[in-house]
Amino acid sequence: MTQTISSPFPLFCCRPGAESFLQQELETRHGIHSRPFVPGMIQVEGSRLPESPLVFEWQRLRNARFASLKKGESVPDQVCETVWQIWAENPQPWALHLFPLEEADPGGASRLQGIARELIRKGNRLHPALPKWERKPEKLIRTGKGMILQCTCSENGLIFSMGPTADLSSPAPGGRTRMKMDPRAPSRSYLKIEEAFVRLGREPRENETVIDLGAAPGGWSFAFARRGCHVTAIDNGPLKIDDACVRRIEHLHRDGLSYQLNKLQPPVDWLVGDMLIPPGQAFGLLRYWLGEAHCRNLVLNIKLPQLDPLPALNPILDWLEPYPELEIRQLYHDRREVTVFGSVNS
């Protein structure tokens, strides 16, 4: 039986529920049309894509293909041949990224694992050199070499894409950078700052100076203090850090919006903030701390309005254009928010 396999097309992954935000960003800022594909994915019309990752983009599959595949059905040889076709034309190191889409294929993680095992087993038979070229994805992404085979499923079939590691917009499969909670951390916001460190490609170093705006209950301050940083936590609310780390934290009962450095103070190593404030006030913090060069590294969370968030973000995106080293992205552990992060003046 002839298998239904689509022609290649671009797919973008995002947080399920944020599809319309990503579509609006593509349309209004880049003039690119798109449409929903499955929950957590949109299909771009045409082949023109923005060079830089978008705010609401988790991952991209530049040359995605869809193969119809019923649950419980064995992967046909024709699909396996298509999956490995690009690699076979140019054999090189490769790695595998699997990311189940619970909204598009509930409980499909084990199904996806089984499909992947079958793809590799049949691929090894088709291309005997394939096993010797397999690598761990972390190694390929770190070196920027090789190819990544990305796979996921919907209820109706297999979605896959083979492409260079340079095409990835996130080092994590599907852009889902899942961090592990430290039981000593006082809030789940700890996961957001830990993910930001991964995306920055560096962690804070011992004795670096940190200002944490809106610190309570202390998830972000804890992340820095446990690494030996000197933290100034700015918040009128209480910290809940019952740990030896607290000795590295100076708690100032002040409003994070109005807190500023003394004019004679040197830039701090880190300015971070996770405050429940509108985007306009977060923009004011960016203009002060970045515009006046008061920090070397920045991680700032921006809460989104309930409806139509992009108009609130557009002024910030435009203002950040002279700062190519900074990114503004919706991280995996973000909810109704996005994060600005990067290193400057270092």
PAZAPA-4460 file (N, C-alpha, C; in steps of 0.05 Angstrom, whole numbers, plus 32768, in hexadecimal, padded with zeros to 4 digits):
% residues 346
    n_x    n_y    n_z   ca_x   ca_y   ca_z    c_x    c_y    c_z   seq   type   mol
   8011   7FE8   8000   8000   8000   8000   8012   8019   8000     1      M     A
   800B   802C   7FEF   801A   8045   7FEE   8015   8056   8007     2      T     A
   802B   805F   8013   8028   806E   802C   8025   808C   8025     3      Q     A
   8013   809A   8035   8010   80B6   8031   8025   80C5   8040     4      T     A
   8037   80D2   8031   804D   80E2   803D   804D   80FD   8030     5      I     A
   804B   8112   8040   8049   812D   8035   8063   8136   8029     6      S     A
   8061   814B   8019   8079   815A   8011   8084   816A   8029     7      S     A
   809D   8172   8028   80A8   8181   803F   809B   819C   8042     8      P     A
   8098   81A4   805B   808C   81BF   8062   8097   81C7   807D     9      F     A
   8099   81E2   8082   80A3   81EB   809C   808E   81EA   80B2    10      P     A
   8096   81E1   80C9   8085   81E0   80E1   8093   81EE   80F8    11      L     A
   8083   81FD   8108   808E   820A   8120   807F   81FE   8138    12      F     A
   808E   81F8   814D   8083   81EF   8166   8080   8207   8179    13      C     A
   806C   8206   818A   8067   821B   819E   8058   820F   81B6    14      C     A
   8054   8220   81CA   8044   8217   81E1   8027   8212   81D7    15      R     A
   801C   81FA   81DD   8000   81F6   81D6   7FEE   820C   81E1    16      P     A
   7FDE   8219   81D0   7FCE   8230   81D8   7FDA   824A   81CE    17      G     A
   7FF3   824A   81C6   8000   8262   81BD   8003   8263   819E    18      A     A
   7FF5   8250   8191   7FF7   824F   8174   7FF0   8269   8166    19      E     A
   7FDA   8276   816F   7FD1   828F   8163   7FE5   82A5   8167    20      S     A
   7FF3   82A5   817E   8007   82B9   8183   801F   82B6   816F    21      F     A
   8027   829D   816B   803D   8299   8158   8034   82A0   813C    22      L     A
   801C   8299   8134   8012   82A0   811A   8011   82BE   8116    23      Q     A
   8008   82CD   812B   8007   82EA   8129   8023   82F6   8127    24      Q     A
   8036   82EA   8136   8051   82F4   8134   805D   82F0   8118    25      E     A
   8058   82D9   810D   8062   82D4   80F1   8055   82E7   80DD    26      L     A
   803B   82EC   80E0   802C   82FC   80CD   8034   831A   80CF    27      E     A
   8033   8324   80E8   8036   8341   80EB   8053   834B   80EA    28      T     A
   8065   833A   80F4   8081   8343   80F5   8092   8339   80DE    29      R     A
   8088   8324   80D0   8098   8318   80BA   8089   8314   80A0    30      H     A
   806F   831A   80A0   805F   8317   8088   805D   82FA   807E    31      G     A
   805D   82E7   8091   805C   82CB   808A   8042   82BF   8093    32      I     A
   8034   82B1   8081   801A   82A5   8088   801F   8289   8093    33      H     A
   800D   8281   80A4   800F   8266   80B0   7FF3   825C   80B7    34      S     A
   7FF1   8244   80C0   7FD8   8238   80C8   7FDD   8223   80DE    35      R     A
   7FC9   821E   80EE   7FCC   8209   8103   7FD0   81EE   80F6    36      P     A
   7FE0   81DD   8102   7FE5   81C2   80F8   7FDA   81AE   810C    37      F     A
   7FE6   81AC   8123   7FDB   819D   813A   7FE0   81AE   8152    38      V     A
   7FD3   81A9   8169   7FD9   81B9   8181   7FF7   81BA   8187    39      P     A
   8001   81D3   818A   801D   81D7   8190   802E   81D9   8177    40      G     A
   8022   81D9   815F   8031   81DB   8146   8022   81EC   8132    41      M     A
   8030   81FD   8123   8024   820A   810C   8034   8205   80F3    42      I     A
   8027   8205   80DC   8033   8200   80C2   8037   821A   80B4    43      Q     A
   804F   8220   80AB   8055   8239   809D   8050   8234   807F    44      V     A
   8043   8248   8073   803D   8247   8057   8055   8252   8047    45      E     A
   8060   8242   8035   8078   824A   8026   8091   8241   8035    46      G     A
   80A8   8248   802A   80C1   823F   8035   80D1   8255   8043    47      S     A
   80C8   826E   8041   80D7   8284   804D   80D2   8284   806B    48      R     A
   80E8   8284   807A   80E6   8283   8097   80F7   8299   80A3    49      L     A
   80EF   82A4   80BA   8101   82B8   80C8   811B   82AA   80D0    50      P     A
   8131   82B9   80CE   814B   82AD   80D6   814C   82A8   80F4    51      E     A
   8144   82BC   8104   8146   82B9   8121   812D   82AC   812C    52      S     A
   8130   829E   8142   8118   8292   814F   8104   82A7   8158    53      P     A
   80EB   82A1   8157   80D6   82B4   815E   80D0   82B2   817C    54      L     A
   80C1   82C5   8186   80BB   82C6   81A3   80AC   82AD   81AB    55      V     A
   8097   82A6   819C   8086   8290   81A4   808E   8275   8197    56      F     A
   80A5   8274   818B   80AF   825C   817E   80BF   824B   8192    57      E     A
   80B8   8232   8195   80C7   8220   81A5   80DC   8211   8194    58      W     A
   80D4   8208   817D   80E5   81F8   816C   80DB   81FB   814F    59      Q     A
   80ED   81F6   813C   80E4   81F6   8120   80ED   81DD   8112    60      R     A
   80DC   81D3   8100   80E2   81BC   80EF   80E1   81C7   80D2    61      L     A
   80F8   81CE   80C7   80F9   81DC   80AE   80EE   81CC   8097    62      R     A
   80F3   81B2   8096   80EA   81A2   8080   80D9   818A   808B    63      N     A
   80C5   8190   809A   80B4   817C   80A7   80A5   816C   8091    64      A     A
   809F   8153   8098   808E   8143   8087   807B   8133   809A    65      R     A
   8064   812D   808F   804F   811E   809E   804A   8104   808F    66      F     A
   804B   80EE   809F   8044   80D3   8094   802D   80C8   80A3    67      A     A
   8017   80C2   8095   8000   80B6   80A3   8008   809B   80AF    68      S     A
   8000   8097   80C8   8008   807F   80D6   7FF3   807A   80EC    69      L     A
   7FE4   8064   80E9   7FD0   805D   80FD   7FDD   8053   8117    70      K     A
   7FD0   8057   812D   7FDB   804C   8146   7FDC   802E   8145    71      K     A
   7FF4   8024   814D   7FF8   8007   814D   8003   7FFD   8132    72      G     A
   8004   800E   811E   800E   8006   8103   802C   8007   8103    73      E     A
   8039   7FF3   80F6   8055   7FF3   80F2   805E   8009   80DF    74      S     A
   8076   8013   80E3   807F   8029   80D1   8086   801D   80B6    75      V     A
   8079   8025   80A0   807F   801A   8086   809B   8020   807D    76      P     A
   80A6   800F   806C   80C1   8013   8061   80C3   802E   8052    77      D     A
   80AD   8035   8044   80AD   804D   8035   80B1   8066   8047    78      Q     A
   80A5   8065   805E   80A9   807B   8071   80C6   807C   807B    79      V     A
   80D0   8064   8082   80EC   8063   808C   80FF   806E   8076    80      C     A
   80FB   8066   805E   810C   8070   8048   810B   808F   8046    81      E     A
   80F3   809A   8049   80F0   80B7   8048   80FD   80C5   805F    82      T     A
   80FA   80B9   8077   8106   80C5   808F   8124   80C8   808C    83      V     A
   8131   80B3   8081   814F   80B3   8080   815A   80BD   8065    84      W     A
   8148   80C6   8054   8151   80CE   8039   8166   80E5   8039    85      Q     A
   8160   80FA   8049   8172   8111   8049   818D   8108   8054    86      I     A
   818D   80F8   806A   81A6   80EF   8075   81B6   80DE   8061    87      W     A
   81A8   80CC   8053   81B5   80BA   8040   81C3   80CA   8029    88      A     A
   81B7   80E1   8022   81C4   80F1   800D   81DD   80FE   8016    89      E     A
   81E1   8101   8030   81F9   810E   803B   81FF   8103   8057    90      N     A
   8209   80EA   8059   820E   80DE   8073   8220   80EE   8085    91      P     A
   8218   80F2   809E   8227   8102   80B1   821C   80FC   80CD    92      Q     A
   8229   8106   80E2   821E   8101   80FD   8201   810A   8100    93      P     A
   81F1   80FA   810E   81D5   8100   8111   81CD   80F9   812E    94      W     A
   81B7   8105   8136   81AB   80FF   8151   818D   8101   814F    95      A     A
   8180   80F7   8163   8163   80F5   8163   8156   8107   8179    96      L     A
   8142   8116   8171   8131   8126   8184   8115   811C   8182    97      H     A
   810A   8111   8198   80EE   8109   819A   80E0   811C   81AD    98      L     A
   80C8   8125   81A5   80B8   8136   81B6   809A   8130   81B3    99      F     A
   808F   8120   81C5   8072   811A   81C3   8061   8133   81C6   100      P     A
   804C   8134   81B7   8038   814A   81B9   801F   813F   81C7   101      L     A
   801D   8144   81E1   8006   8138   81EF   7FEB   8143   81E5   102      E     A
   7FEB   815C   81DD   7FD2   8167   81D3   7FC9   815C   81B8   103      E     A
   7FDD   8154   81A8   7FD7   814A   818D   7FD6   812B   818D   104      A     A
   7FE2   811E   81A1   7FE2   8101   81A2   7FE4   80F8   81BF   105      D     A
   7FCD   80FA   81CD   7FCD   80F4   81EA   7FD9   80D9   81F0   106      P     A
   7FEB   80D9   8203   7FF8   80C0   820B   800A   80B4   81F6   107      G     A
   8013   80C4   81E3   8022   80BA   81CC   8040   80B7   81D0   108      G     A
   804A   80BC   81E9   8067   80BB   81ED   8072   809F   81E8   109      A     A
   8065   808B   81F2   806F   8070   81ED   806C   8068   81D0   110      S     A
   8057   8071   81C3   8053   806B   81A6   806A   8078   8197   111      R     A
   8072   8090   819D   8087   809E   818F   80A2   808F   8193   112      L     A
   80A7   8086   81AC   80BF   8077   81B1   80C0   805E   81A0   113      Q     A
   80AA   8050   819E   80A9   8038   818E   80AE   803E   8170   114      G     A
   80A2   8053   8166   80A6   805B   814A   80C4   8061   8145   115      I     A
   80D0   8070   8158   80EC   8077   8155   80FE   805E   8154   116      A     A
   80F8   804B   8166   8109   8032   8166   8106   8024   814B   117      R     A
   80EE   8024   8140   80EA   8016   8126   80F7   8026   8110   118      E     A
   80F6   8040   8110   8103   8050   80FC   8121   804B   80FC   119      L     A
   812D   804A   8114   814A   8045   8115   8151   8029   810D   120      I     A
   8142   8016   8116   8148   7FFA   810F   8146   7FF6   80F0   121      R     A
   8131   8000   80E4   812F   7FFD   80C7   8143   800F   80B8   122      K     A
   8149   8027   80C4   815D   8038   80B8   8179   802B   80B8   123      G     A
   8180   801D   80CD   8199   800E   80CE   819B   7FF9   80B9   124      N     A
   8184   7FED   80B3   8183   7FD8   809E   8186   7FE5   8083   125      R     A
   8179   7FFB   807F   817B   8009   8065   8197   8015   8060   126      L     A
   81A2   8020   8076   81BC   802E   8074   81CF   8023   8089   127      H     A
   81DF   800F   8083   81F0   8003   8097   8203   8016   80A5   128      P     A
   820A   802D   8099   821C   8040   80A5   820E   8052   80BA   129      A     A
   81F3   8050   80BB   81E4   8062   80CC   81EC   8060   80EA   130      L     A
   81EF   8048   80F6   81F5   8047   8112   8210   8054   811A   131      P     A
   8224   8053   8109   823E   805E   8111   823E   807D   8111   132      K     A
   8229   8089   8104   8227   80A6   8103   8215   80B1   8119   133      W     A
   8208   80A0   8128   81F5   80AA   813D   8205   80B6   8154   134      E     A
   81FB   80CD   815E   8208   80DB   8174   81F3   80E4   8188   135      R     A
   81FC   80ED   819F   81EA   80F9   81B3   81E3   8115   81A9   136      K     A
   81CA   811D   81AB   81C2   8138   81A0   81D1   814F   81AD   137      P     A
   81D7   814C   81C7   81E5   8162   81D5   8200   8168   81C8   138      E     A
   820E   8153   81C0   8228   8156   81B4   8226   8165   8199   139      K     A
   8213   815D   8188   8210   8169   816E   8208   8187   8171   140      L     A
   81F6   818C   8184   81EC   81A8   8187   8203   81B9   8192   141      I     A
   8213   81AE   81A4   8229   81BD   81AF   823E   81C5   819A   142      R     A
   8243   81B3   8187   8257   81B8   8172   824B   81C6   815A   143      T     A
   8230   81C5   8158   8223   81D1   8141   8226   81C2   8127   144      G     A
   822C   81A8   8129   8230   8197   8112   821B   8181   8111   145      K     A
   8219   8174   80FA   8207   815D   80F8   81EA   8164   80F3   146      G     A
   81D9   8150   80F4   81BD   8153   80EE   81AC   8148   8106   147      M     A
   8194   8153   8108   8181   814A   811D   8168   813F   810F   148      I     A
   8160   8127   8116   8147   811C   810E   8132   8122   8123   149      L     A
   811F   8133   811D   810A   813A   8130   80F1   812A   8129   150      Q     A
   80E5   811E   813E   80CD   810E   813A   80B8   8113   814F   151      C     A
   809F   8114   8147   8089   8115   815A   8071   8108   814C   152      T     A
   805A   8106   815A   8043   80F9   814F   802A   810A   8154   153      C     A
   8017   8108   8141   7FFB   810F   8147   7FEC   80F5   8148   154      S     A
   7FD2   80F7   814D   7FC2   80DF   814E   7FC2   80D0   8133   155      E     A
   7FC7   80DF   811E   7FC4   80D3   8103   7FDE   80CB   80F5   156      N     A
   7FF4   80D2   8101   800D   80CB   80F4   8026   80D7   8100   157      G     A
   803C   80D3   80F1   8057   80DA   80F9   805F   80F5   80ED   158      L     A
   806A   8107   80FD   8075   8120   80F3   8093   811F   80F7   159      I     A
   80A2   8124   80E2   80BF   8121   80E5   80CE   8136   80D3   160      F     A
   80E7   813B   80DB   80F7   814E   80CC   8114   8148   80D1   161      S     A
   8124   8147   80BC   8141   8144   80BF   814F   815D   80B5   162      M     A
   8160   8169   80C5   816D   8181   80BD   8186   8188   80CE   163      G     A
   8195   819C   80C6   81AD   81A3   80D4   81A7   81AD   80F1   164      P     A
   81BA   81A8   8103   81B6   81B2   811E   81B2   81D0   811F   165      T     A
   81BE   81DF   810B   81BC   81FC   810A   81A0   8205   8106   166      A     A
   818E   81F4   80FC   8172   81FB   80F7   8162   81FB   8110   167      D     A
   816B   81EF   8126   815C   81EE   813E   815A   8209   814B   168      L     A
   8142   820F   8156   813F   8229   8164   8141   8224   8182   169      S     A
   8145   820C   818B   8149   8205   81A7   8159   81EC   81A8   170      S     A
   816A   81E8   81BC   817A   81D0   81BE   816A   81B8   81C8   171      P     A
   8151   81BD   81D2   8141   81A7   81DD   812E   819C   81C9   172      A     A
   8127   8183   81CA   8114   8177   81B8   80F9   8186   81B9   173      P     A
   80F0   8190   81A2   80D7   819E   81A1   80D8   81B9   81B0   174      G     A
   80EF   81C2   81B9   80F2   81DA   81C8   80E9   81D7   81E5   175      G     A
   80E5   81BF   81EE   80DB   81B9   8209   80F2   81B5   821C   176      R     A
   80FD   81CA   8227   8114   81C9   8239   810A   81C4   8255   177      T     A
   8107   81AB   825C   80FC   81A4   8276   8111   81A4   828C   178      R     A
   810E   81B5   82A0   8121   81B7   82B5   8117   81A8   82CE   179      M     A
   812A   81A0   82DF   8123   8190   82F7   8121   81A3   830E   180      K     A
   810B   81A0   831D   8106   81B0   8334   8118   81A9   834B   181      M     A
   8124   81BD   8358   8134   81B9   8371   8120   81BB   8388   182      D     A
   811E   81A6   8399   810B   81A7   83AE   810F   81BD   83C2   183      P     A
   8127   81C9   83C3   812C   81DF   83D5   8121   81FA   83CA   184      R     A
   811C   81FB   83B0   8113   8214   83A4   80F7   821B   83AE   185      A     A
   80F2   8235   83B3   80D8   823C   83BF   80C1   823F   83AB   186      P     A
   80C6   823D   8391   80B0   8241   837E   80B8   8235   8363   187      S     A
   80A3   822E   8353   80A9   8223   8338   80B6   8237   8325   188      R     A
   80B6   8250   832C   80C4   8264   831B   80E2   825D   8319   189      S     A
   80EC   824E   832C   8107   8244   832A   810D   8237   8310   190      Y     A
   80F9   8228   8305   80FD   8219   82EC   8102   822D   82D5   191      L     A
   80F5   8244   82D6   80F8   8257   82C0   8114   8262   82BE   192      K     A
   8120   8269   82D5   813B   8274   82D5   814F   825F   82CD   193      I     A
   814B   8246   82D6   815D   8230   82CF   815C   822B   82B1   194      E     A
   8144   822D   82A5   8142   822A   8288   8150   8241   827A   195      E     A
   814D   8259   8285   815B   8270   8278   8179   826C   8278   196      A     A
   8184   8260   828D   81A1   825B   828E   81A9   8248   8277   197      F     A
   8198   8233   8272   819E   8220   825D   819D   822F   8242   198      V     A
   8189   8240   823E   8187   824E   8225   819D   8262   8221   199      R     A
   81A7   826E   8237   81BE   8280   8235   81D8   8272   822F   200      L     A
   81D9   8258   8236   81F1   8249   8232   8206   824D   8247   201      G     A
   81FE   8259   825E   8210   825C   8274   8200   8260   828E   202      R     A
   820D   8256   82A4   8201   825A   82BE   820F   8270   82CD   203      E     A
   8203   827B   82E2   8211   828F   82F2   8229   8282   8300   204      P     A
   823D   8293   8304   8256   828A   8311   8258   8294   832D   205      R     A
   8268   8286   833D   826B   828D   8359   8275   82AA   835B   206      E     A
   826A   82B8   836F   8271   82D4   8376   8266   82E9   8361   207      N     A
   8257   82E0   834D   824B   82F4   833C   8235   8303   834B   208      E     A
   8230   831C   8343   821C   832C   8351   8201   832B   8342   209      T     A
   81EC   832A   8351   81D1   8326   8345   81BD   8339   8353   210      V     A
   81AC   8346   8343   8195   8354   834D   817C   8346   8342   211      I     A
   816C   833D   8355   8153   832F   834F   813B   8341   8356   212      D     A
   812E   834B   8341   8117   835D   8345   80FD   834C   8348   213      L     A
   80EE   8353   835D   80D6   8344   8362   80DC   8327   836A   214      G     A
   80EF   8325   837D   80FB   830B   8383   80E9   82F7   8392   215      A     A
   80D7   8301   83A3   80C7   82EF   83B3   80B6   82DB   83A2   216      A     A
   80B4   82C2   83AB   80BF   82B7   83C4   80DC   82AE   83C3   217      P     A
   80EA   82B1   83AC   8106   82AD   83AB   8110   8297   8399   218      G     A
   8100   828E   8386   8109   8278   8374   8121   8280   8364   219      G     A
   8121   8298   8359   8138   82A1   8348   8150   82A7   8359   220      W     A
   814C   82B5   8370   8162   82BA   8382   8170   82A1   838B   221      S     A
   8160   828C   8391   816B   8273   839A   817D   8267   8384   222      F     A
   8174   8268   836B   8184   825D   8355   81A0   8269   8353   223      A     A
   81A1   8283   8358   81BC   8290   8358   81CB   828B   8371   224      F     A
   81BE   828C   8388   81CC   8289   83A2   81D8   826D   83A4   225      A     A
   81CA   8259   839A   81D5   823E   839D   81EE   823A   838C   226      R     A
   81F3   824C   8379   820B   824B   8369   8221   825D   8374   227      R     A
   821C   8269   838B   8230   827A   8398   8231   8297   8390   228      G     A
   821B   82A0   8384   8219   82BD   837C   8211   82CE   8394   229      C     A
   8216   82E8   8392   820D   82FB   83A6   81F4   8308   839B   230      H     A
   81DE   8303   83A8   81C4   830B   839D   81B8   8322   83AE   231      V     A
   81AE   8337   83A0   819E   834B   83AD   8181   8346   83A4   232      T     A
   8170   833D   83B6   8154   8337   83B0   8143   834F   83B6   233      A     A
   8135   8359   83A2   8124   8371   83A5   8107   8369   83A5   234      I     A
   80FA   836B   83BC   80DD   8365   83BD   80D2   836C   83D9   235      D     A
   80BA   8378   83DA   80AE   837E   83F4   80A3   8365   8401   236      N     A
   80A0   834F   83F2   8096   8336   83FD   80AC   8326   8409   237      G     A
   80A5   8310   8418   80B8   8300   8426   80C5   82EB   8413   238      P     A
   80DE   82E5   8419   80EC   82CF   840C   80E7   82B5   841C   239      L     A
   80E6   829F   840E   80E1   8285   841C   80F7   8272   8416   240      K     A
   8110   827B   841A   8127   826A   8415   8132   8260   842F   241      I     A
   812A   8249   8438   8134   823D   8451   814C   822B   844B   242      D     A
   8162   8238   8445   8179   8229   843C   8192   8239   8442   243      D     A
   81A9   822C   8442   81C2   823A   8446   81C7   824F   8431   244      A     A
   81BA   824C   841A   81BD   8260   8404   81B5   827C   840C   245      C     A
   81A3   827E   8420   8198   8298   8427   81AD   82AB   8431   246      V     A
   81C4   82A1   843A   81D9   82B3   8444   81E6   82C3   842D   247      R     A
   81E2   82BA   8415   81ED   82C8   83FE   81D9   82DC   83F2   248      R     A
   81C2   82DF   83FF   81AD   82F0   83F5   81A8   8308   8407   249      I     A
   81AA   8320   83FC   81A2   8338   840B   8186   8340   8402   250      E     A
   8173   8340   8415   8157   8345   840E   8151   8362   8414   251      H     A
   814A   8372   83FF   8142   838E   8402   8124   8390   83FE   252      L     A
   8116   839A   8412   80F9   839E   8410   80F4   83B7   8400   253      H     A
   80F5   83B4   83E6   80F2   83CB   83D4   80E1   83C2   83BC   254      R     A
   80D7   83D6   83AD   80C8   83D1   8395   80DC   83CC   837E   255      D     A
   80DA   83B5   8371   80EC   83AF   835B   80EA   83C2   8343   256      G     A
   80D2   83CE   8340   80CF   83E1   8329   80DF   83FB   832D   257      L     A
   80E2   8403   8345   80EF   841D   834A   810C   841A   8353   258      S     A
   8115   8401   8358   8131   83FD   8362   8145   8403   834B   259      Y     A
   8159   8413   8352   816E   841A   833F   8189   8419   834E   260      Q     A
   819E   8416   833E   81B9   8416   8349   81C2   8433   8350   261      L     A
   81D3   8434   8363   81E2   844E   8368   81F2   8454   834F   262      N     A
   81F3   846D   8347   8201   8475   832E   821E   846C   832E   263      K     A
   822B   8469   8345   8247   8461   8346   824B   8443   8346   264      L     A
   8235   8434   8348   8237   8416   8349   823E   840B   832D   265      Q     A
   8250   83F8   832C   8255   83EB   8312   823E   83D9   830A   266      P     A
   823D   83D1   82F1   8228   83BF   82E8   8228   83A5   82F8   267      P     A
   8210   839A   82FD   820F   8380   830A   8212   836A   82F5   268      V     A
   821B   8353   82FE   821E   833C   82EB   8204   8333   82E0   269      D     A
   81EF   8333   82F1   81D4   8329   82E9   81BE   833B   82F3   270      W     A
   81AC   8343   82E0   8193   834F   82E8   817D   833C   82E0   271      L     A
   816D   8333   82F3   8157   8320   82ED   813E   832A   82FA   272      V     A
   8127   8322   82EF   810E   832B   82FA   80F7   831B   82F0   273      G     A
   80E5   8313   8302   80CD   8304   82FB   80B6   8312   830B   274      D     A
   80AD   8328   8300   8099   8339   830E   807E   8338   8301   275      M     A
   8069   8339   8310   804E   833A   8305   8047   8357   82FE   276      L     A
   8052   8360   82E7   804E   837B   82DE   8047   837B   82C0   277      I     A
   803A   8390   82B6   8033   8391   8299   804C   8393   8288   278      P     A
   804A   838C   826F   8062   838D   825D   806E   83A9   825B   279      P     A
   805D   83BE   825D   8068   83DA   825C   807B   83DF   8273   280      G     A
   8075   83D6   828B   8087   83DA   82A1   80A0   83C9   829F   281      Q     A
   809D   83B1   8294   80B5   83A0   828F   80C7   83AD   827A   282      A     A
   80BB   83BB   8267   80CA   83C9   8253   80DB   83E0   8260   283      F     A
   80CF   83ED   8273   80DD   8402   8282   80F6   83F7   8290   284      G     A
   80F3   83DF   829C   810A   83D2   82A8   8120   83CC   8294   285      L     A
   8119   83C2   827D   812D   83BD   8268   813B   83D6   8260   286      L     A
   812C   83EC   825C   8139   8405   8254   814D   840F   8269   287      R     A
   8147   840B   8282   815A   8414   8297   8172   8401   8299   288      Y     A
   816D   83E8   829D   8183   83D5   82A3   8194   83CF   828A   289      W     A
   8188   83CE   8273   8197   83C9   825A   81A0   83E3   824E   290      L     A
   818D   83F6   824B   8193   840F   823D   81A9   841F   824B   291      G     A
   81AB   841D   8265   81C0   842B   8274   81D6   8419   827D   292      E     A
   81D7   8401   8271   81EE   83EE   8275   81F3   83E8   8293   293      A     A
   81DF   83E1   82A1   81E2   83DB   82BE   81E5   83BD   82C4   294      H     A
   81E5   83AC   82AF   81E8   8390   82B4   81F7   8382   829C   295      C     A
   8203   836C   82A2   8212   835D   828E   8201   8345   8283   296      R     A
   81F0   833A   8293   81DE   8325   828B   81C2   832C   8295   297      N     A
   81AE   8324   8285   8193   832C   828C   8180   8315   8287   298      L     A
   816D   8310   829A   8157   82FD   8296   813E   830B   82A2   299      V     A
   812C   8313   8290   8114   8322   8299   80FB   8315   828E   300      L     A
   80E9   830E   82A0   80D0   8302   8298   80BB   8317   8292   301      N     A
   80AC   8315   827C   8098   8328   8275   807D   831A   8274   302      I     A
   806B   8323   8285   8050   8317   8285   8040   8322   826D   303      K     A
   802F   8311   8262   8020   8317   824A   8003   831F   8251   304      L     A
   7FF8   8332   8242   7FDB   8338   8246   7FCA   8320   823E   305      P     A
   7FB2   831F   8248   7FA1   8308   8242   7F99   8305   8225   306      Q     A
   7F96   831B   8218   7F8F   831B   81FB   7FA4   8329   81EB   307      L     A
   7FAA   831E   81D3   7FBA   832C   81BF   7FD5   8336   81CB   308      D     A
   7FE7   8324   81D3   8000   832D   81E0   8014   833B   81CE   309      P     A
   8013   8336   81B4   8028   8340   81A3   802A   835E   81A2   310      L     A
   8013   836D   81A0   8016   838A   81A0   8025   8395   81B9   311      P     A
   8021   8387   81D0   802F   838F   81E8   804D   8389   81E7   312      A     A
   8054   8375   81D7   8071   836D   81D5   807F   837C   81BE   313      L     A
   8071   8385   81AA   807E   8391   8193   8091   83A8   819A   314      N     A
   808A   83BB   81AC   809D   83D0   81B3   80B7   83C5   81BF   315      P     A
   80B4   83B0   81CF   80CC   83A4   81DB   80DD   8396   81C6   316      I     A
   80D0   8387   81B4   80DF   837A   819E   80EE   838E   818D   317      L     A
   80E0   83A4   8187   80EE   83B9   8176   8105   83C5   8185   318      D     A
   8102   83CA   819F   8117   83D7   81AF   812F   83C4   81B2   319      W     A
   812A   83AA   81B2   8140   8397   81B6   8150   8391   819D   320      L     A
   8147   839C   8186   8155   8396   816D   8173   839D   816D   321      E     A
   817C   83B2   817B   8199   83B8   817C   81A8   83A5   818F   322      P     A
   819A   8392   819C   81A6   837F   81AF   81A4   8363   81A4   323      Y     A
   81B3   835C   818F   81B0   8341   8183   81B8   832B   8196   324      P     A
   81C6   8331   81AB   81CE   831D   81BE   81B8   8315   81D2   325      E     A
   81A2   8324   81D1   818B   831F   81E2   8175   8311   81D3   326      L     A
   8167   82FF   81E0   8150   82F1   81D5   8138   82F6   81E6   327      E     A
   8121   82F6   81D9   8107   82F7   81E7   80F7   82DF   81DD   328      I     A
   80F2   82CC   81EF   80E6   82B3   81E8   80D2   82AA   81FD   329      R     A
   80BE   829A   81F4   80AD   828C   8207   80BA   8272   820D   330      Q     A
   80C5   826F   8225   80D3   8257   822D   80BF   8241   8235   331      L     A
   80C9   8229   8237   80B8   8212   823D   80AA   8216   8258   332      Y     A
   80B9   8220   826C   80AE   8223   8287   809F   823E   828A   333      H     A
   809F   824F   8276   808E   8267   8277   8071   825E   8273   334      D     A
   805F   826E   827E   8043   8269   827A   8038   8280   8269   335      R     A
   8028   8292   8275   801E   82A9   8266   8033   82BF   8268   336      R     A
   804A   82BB   825C   8061   82CD   825F   8076   82C5   824B   337      E     A
   8089   82D7   8247   80A1   82D3   8237   80B9   82DC   8247   338      V     A
   80D1   82D5   823E   80E9   82DC   824C   80FE   82E9   823A   339      T     A
   8109   82FF   8243   8120   830C   8236   8139   8302   8244   340      V     A
   814D   82F9   8234   8165   82F0   8241   817D   82F4   822E   341      F     A
   8194   82F8   823A   81AC   82FB   822A   81C3   8307   823A   342      G     A
   81DA   8309   822E   81F2   8314   823B   81FA   832D   822B   343      S     A
   81FF   8343   8239   8207   835C   822C   821D   8369   823C   344      V     A
   822C   837B   8230   8240   838B   823D   8254   837A   824D   345      N     A
   825A   8362   8242   826D   8351   8250   8288   8350   8242   346      S     A
***
